[in-house]
């Protein structure tokens, strides 16, 4: 996979992480609209504009605090993935549900290496 995505051993930067995120079939199935914003090879943001999981929970009346817990758990799992790429990449959570309105983004994370 790393060869196909042109990720070289030792790169371990945010650009390589984003390549893997875009290839990940799991997140592609749940995140219906997501932006990967690469500011430079060591700094970027992921903004989830639509999420199948959150939409399901919201439409079935799951309490906001439970949705928040689920998304915090997802963030913990994302941190593990980041650590595999490079333990020096910092994952900074900018926004998680609950949402205040239906047109608000779902999640927003920032990734930084060497900042």
C-alpha positions in Angstrom: 0.0 0.0 0.0 2.7 2.5 0.9 4.4 1.8 -2.5 1.2 2.4 -4.4 0.6 5.6 -2.5 4.2 6.8 -2.9 4.7 6.9 0.9 8.4 6.2 1.7 9.6 4.7 4.9 10.7 7.5 7.2 8.5 10.2 5.6 6.1 10.0 8.6 4.7 13.4 7.9 1.2 14.7 7.7 1.1 14.4 3.9 1.7 10.6 4.2 -0.9 10.4 6.9 -3.5 12.1 4.7 -2.7 9.8 1.8 -3.5 6.8 4.1 -6.7 8.5 5.4 -7.9 9.0 1.9 -7.2 5.4 1.0 -8.9 4.0 4.2 -12.1 2.2 3.1 -13.5 2.5 6.6 -13.5 6.2 6.8 -14.7 6.5 3.2 -17.8 4.5 4.2 -18.7 6.6 7.1 -17.5 10.1 6.2 -19.8 11.1 3.3 -18.2 14.5 2.8 -14.7 15.2 4.1 -12.0 17.8 3.3 -8.3 17.0 3.7 -6.6 20.4 3.8 -2.8 20.0 3.5 -1.2 23.4 4.4 2.3 21.9 4.0 3.8 18.4 4.3 3.8 18.7 8.1 0.6 20.5 8.8 -3.0 19.9 7.8 -6.6 19.7 8.8 -9.5 17.2 8.3 -13.0 18.6 8.3 -15.9 16.2 8.2 -19.0 17.9 6.6 -21.2 14.8 6.6 -20.9 11.6 8.7 -23.2 8.6 8.3 -22.7 7.5 11.9 -23.7 10.9 13.4 -26.6 11.3 11.0 -27.9 7.9 12.1 -27.6 8.6 15.8 -29.1 12.1 15.5 -32.1 10.8 13.5 -32.7 8.0 16.1 -32.7 10.4 19.1 -29.4 9.3 20.6 -28.6 11.9 23.4 -25.9 14.4 22.4 -23.6 13.4 25.3 -23.6 9.8 23.9 -22.8 11.0 20.4 -19.9 13.1 21.9 -18.6 10.0 23.7 -18.6 8.0 20.4 -16.7 10.8 18.6 -14.2 11.1 21.4 -13.6 7.3 21.1 -13.1 7.8 17.3 -10.6 10.5 18.0 -8.7 8.2 20.4 -8.5 5.6 17.6 -7.3 8.2 15.1 -4.6 9.1 17.6 -3.4 5.5 17.5 -3.2 5.6 13.7 -1.3 8.9 13.9 1.2 7.3 16.3 1.9 4.5 13.8 2.8 7.0 11.1 4.9 9.2 13.4 4.6 9.6 17.2 5.7 13.2 16.9 2.6 14.2 14.9 0.2 16.1 17.2 -3.5 15.6 16.7 -5.5 18.6 17.9 -9.2 18.3 18.1 -10.8 21.6 16.9 -14.5 20.4 16.9 -16.5 17.4 17.8 -20.3 16.9 18.1 -22.8 17.6 19.4 -23.7 20.0 16.6 -25.7 23.1 17.5 -27.5 23.2 14.1 -28.0 20.8 11.1 -25.7 22.9 8.8 -22.7 22.9 11.2 -19.7 20.7 10.4 -19.4 17.4 12.3 -15.8 17.2 13.2 -12.6 19.1 12.7 -9.1 17.9 13.5 -5.7 19.5 13.0 -2.4 17.6 12.5 1.0 19.1 13.1 4.5 17.8 13.0 7.3 20.0 14.4 5.1 22.9 15.5 
